[in-house]
Structure formats: structure tokens, C-alpha cells
Amino acid sequence: MNLKFLGTSGLVASMAVLAACSTTPEADEPIVETVERVEPIVEEPQFSPMELAVMELENEVGQRVFFGYDASNLQADAKAILVRQAEFLNRPGNEGIRILVAGNCDERGTREYNLALGNRRAEAVRGFLVGEGVSASRIETVSYGKERPLDPRSTPEAWAMNRNGTTTITSVGAMDELDTMGF
Amino acid sequence: MMRVAFLAFIAFLIPATTVAQVRIDITRGRTDPMPIAIPDYLSGFEEGFGEEVADVISNDLATSGLFAPVAEGAFIQDITNINVTPRFADWRVIGARVLLAGEVIPLEDGRVQINTRLWDVIGNQQVASVAYKTPRENWRRAAHKVADFVYSTLTGESGYFDSRIVYIGETGPKTARKKKLVIMDQDGHNPTTLTKGLPYNVLTPRFSPDEQEITYLAFFDDRPAKVYIFNIETGEQREVGEYPGMTFAPRFTPGGDELLVSFAIGANSDIAYLEPNSGRLRRLTTNPGIDVSPSMSPEGDRIAFASDRGGSQQIYVMNADGSGQRRITFGQGTYGTPVWSPRGDLIAFTRQHKNRFYIGVVNTDGSGERLLTEAYLVEGPTWSPNGRVLAFHREEYPGGPVRLYAIDLTGQNLRRLPTPTEASDPAWSPRLN
């Protein structure tokens, strides 16, 4: 995903190298091939404040933390991600960002219990973020129980993937709108 | 949806002098199904109508596992008048124990009358007879009533064939399932989607005691799930109460005037009454653990629920006012979705242990636990109106399709309930009026 920020020139250059490699001659005589260097037209992508915030959360900060089976305690790696989420949300200019934290469960539990467990996970994430200084009023929570698996398989890997708290941005708020209006 | 009481009960004649000797004991673990001969109903209507009536009755009785319909090809006597004593020997010799002979006759007001006689072909006597008047298009329901008549006459317990089941019809990939509310007759006929065009998924439906309403969970992507009530007659649906957090796991009280629900308060989930008109919550549990899946006893004096307050999720029982909370299961693994039997004597549950799920029952004091069936996933038992059969959903192997199944309380006769799509969360109606 970071490729987006590399620009397209690097991408074209590496493709050219690949192309050269793949034409390695099988015959005896050497083939001299000149790869014409084309200057790519680089267009700066235009992203909305929402798109920029979503990309940063998903690609750099990390939007998802994972839980143990039937557990809602935050492990060290989860806390590290949530510290970054809090830093992102607390950064000047980002105060208007509002988030939805969804708690998810694997399929090894009843539907009703997992709705309660997913709620517990979402609240664990919210509680940690609030502890890191994010205003509780900016955080909404929802439990999906076992209804929204990321990975549809029934394997230990899929179960681990599906036990998560997922943060998504619901709005970037008034601050960003003010920015784009030239304030 | 139509739900009009139009079955006029005419006669139920058990000769006072003869106690019916022909009898099925449904409390035993395994009984040989009783051979029953069900000739096509006599009818003045189009070819095949009387056969359809007999087929509905025959299918009901056969799926109960208590009856074995005798193959029609073996029949010797051709019944031409159900009011004439049959030649019992002709039915004995083909292995029948009882004979069900019936007719459909048109009435002057446009309705039909369905007359049925049940004969004991070994005792050489009529066991009982019954007649129903009904609009002709309602013949299928009348046939279910005839099956209930046979079941109750021969087992001594009320039947469950004239009943319906709501469930969740599931379509689409597991990562983005569409879940709709569907209602069907108990035998799988007339499946009708009730929540067409609603912008949310539906989970865990349950009937009101009068069968006019269904409470369910409305599941949203962008906000917490909410308890709703759906009116079958009008098709209207509404959120119950305005609690800002999640309300879930709804179930009507036996009186039908209130719901029992779980509600999320912070990271905690507790149990409360939810009054449908005022939307007021009356909290019953305050434990910091997850308290979920309340189900009230038919007498209305006690509530079973699941809680993980003791570490693992187990079943608890409390009084109707929330007092006297006590744990009743102590087995390995976890227990969830307790459902009080309509007879009041048992609690059905979902148990989970080492990546297998089980459906079981336990006495209300926690004694006598029995597991009835298991699979990769079996979940959410619901009782037949007579408390003799449990329906639930089942995923036989990891990643397999999810389907509705039923099993007898004896642990016998596991069978699939036919649905046009994958299906989950069945809820059996009360007995229809």
C-alpha cells in the first residue's frame, strides 16, 4: 500500500528491469537491447482529508488489534498499535476525527455470547484510547459478534484473524473542513 | 400474513366404554414406530387432492419417528365410504396397526369439511374420530390438525404439527452474509420472507406467546445492534426502547407483556426486562461478567441465563425478580443459550467443548444433564410446542452449509428441516389456535 506514496516513477523503472531480465536470450549470439528510458508522467493524486486519514490509519498506524480465545485483555502488541492510534488521533489537526471501534469474535461461541464478547473487546480498545488521552466522545463502539469474519475459513489462523478490534474513521470532522476552506 | 382462527372443531368421539388400548409411549428412548395405513382421502374435488391431504398427514407422522406409514401399494381394501367399518383383517395382513380413513366434502358456504376416523385394526374398533371445517385453501393446516389428532390420541400428549417456525435465511459469502427473517410451516412448506427490503440483517427471532409478534435482533454495520418487534399481521417493525447501547438476546416472557433482554453497559452485559410500550429497562443482574440469553420458565417464576461470572460461561437460574442467582451447570467447556421447556421440567442448552458443539438438556436444578446431538456447530435449540422435539441449526463440518435440524428429546430421529437457503436461529411457534 505504501507504493502509492513512492510515486509511479519507481514502479515503472523496476518493471523495466524485470522486462530486461525476462528477455535473457536462449540463443548463442548476444542480443543487445536498448531500453528506452521513458519519463513517466507523474500526477500527484488528489486525496480528500478523509482518504488521507484512512490511508494513514490503515497503512501506517494500524487499524486492528487481535485478542486471545474468549479473551478481551489487550496484549503488548495490541497496546503498541493502540498507542499509535492515540498519537494519530491526538495529533494537532486530527482532533476532529471520529472513530468507530468494532469488536469481532471467531465462530467458536454462541451468537448471543459473542455479541457480548465483541462488545467487551470494543470497550477494551475504547478504554485504552481514552486512557491515552483521546476524548471518549470521539469514539463509538459496535459489536459484530461472530457475524462479520475477516477470514471465512474454519482454521486456527482464521479464528485468530477474526478475534479483533477494528478501528475505522467515521468522519474527519469540522477541523479538516475548515482547513480545506482556507482557514 | 393471515392468521385467522377458522378451524371449527366438530366432534371428538372416544367411546366411553372402550379405553383405547393402542398406545405409543413417547418417553422411551427407542420405540418401534407404529405402522399406520393412510389411504388417500376421499374427495369430490379434482384428482389428486385427497392424496395430497393424506400425504401431509403421513409426512407429519413419519417425520415424528413414532409412526411408519404402510406403503400404499400393499393396500388390499379400497376404502369407498369412511363411515362403514373397514375389513380389519385386510389391514392387519399388510402389517398395519392402525388405519386412518378420511374424506373431504364441500360445504354449501364454500368451505370444506374434513372427516377422519382412526381405527384400531387389531382391536377391531374405532379409536376416535374428528372433523374440521375450513376454507378450502386452508386444507394443509387442517391436515396438520388431523396429524395432531392422531399423535395426541395415540401418545396421550398434544401434538406439534399445526405450528410454524421462524428462522434466519442466510445467503451470500460468510464474510458478508445477508440474513433475513423467514417463516414456514413446521414441515417446511410455505416459506415466506418477512423482512424483504429491510436495510439490516436479522438474528435470533422468537415468537410472542400469542404468535402475533416476533422479537428479533436488528444487526447494523454502523451502530450497536437493537432489539426489534415485528408484527406478523401488519408487517410493521419497530425498535423497542431508546437505550443508546446494544440490546440483544430478546425473548418474550410467557405472559407476553414484556421482553427479557441482555443489554451492554460499558464492557459489561446484563439482563433486564424491557417493556415494549414504554421502552423502559428494568435491570435484573449487576454482575461484572457477561450475563446473556435469558429465558423464563412457563410458570413465570424463574429465569435461566448464561453467565461467565465464574470464569467460563455456564448456565444460571434466578427468580423472576433477579434474586437467588445460582449456577446449575458445572461441566467442562462452556454452556450457552438456555431455553426453558414449555413443559417446565427441562432446560435445553448449547454446550461447547474442545471445538465441538452439543445440544443438550438438563433438569432445572442442574441434575440429569443429557447431550442429545453434536457436530462442528450445533446452536440455539428451540422447543416444539409440546416439549418433545428440539430444533436448532447445524454446521456438520468446518465451513459446511448451515441448516436447520430437529431431534427428539429422546436423542433419536435427527432430521433436517427443509429450507430453500442456508438457515439458522430457528424458533418454534406456540401451538396455533
Interface residues (C-beta under 8 A of the other chain):
Chain A: D70 S72 L100 E107 R108 G109 T110 R111 E112 Y113 L115 A116 L117 N119 R120 E123 A124 G127 E140 T141 V142 S143 Y144 E147 R148 P149 L150 D151 P152 R153 S154 T155 T170
Chain B: P173 K174 T175 R177 K179 N201 L203 T204 L217 F219 F220 D221 D222 R223 P224 A225 M246 F248 A249 S262 A264 G266 A267 N268 S269 I290 V292 S293 A306 D308 Q313 T334 G336 T337 T350 Q352 N355 Y376 L377 E379 G380 P398 G399 D425
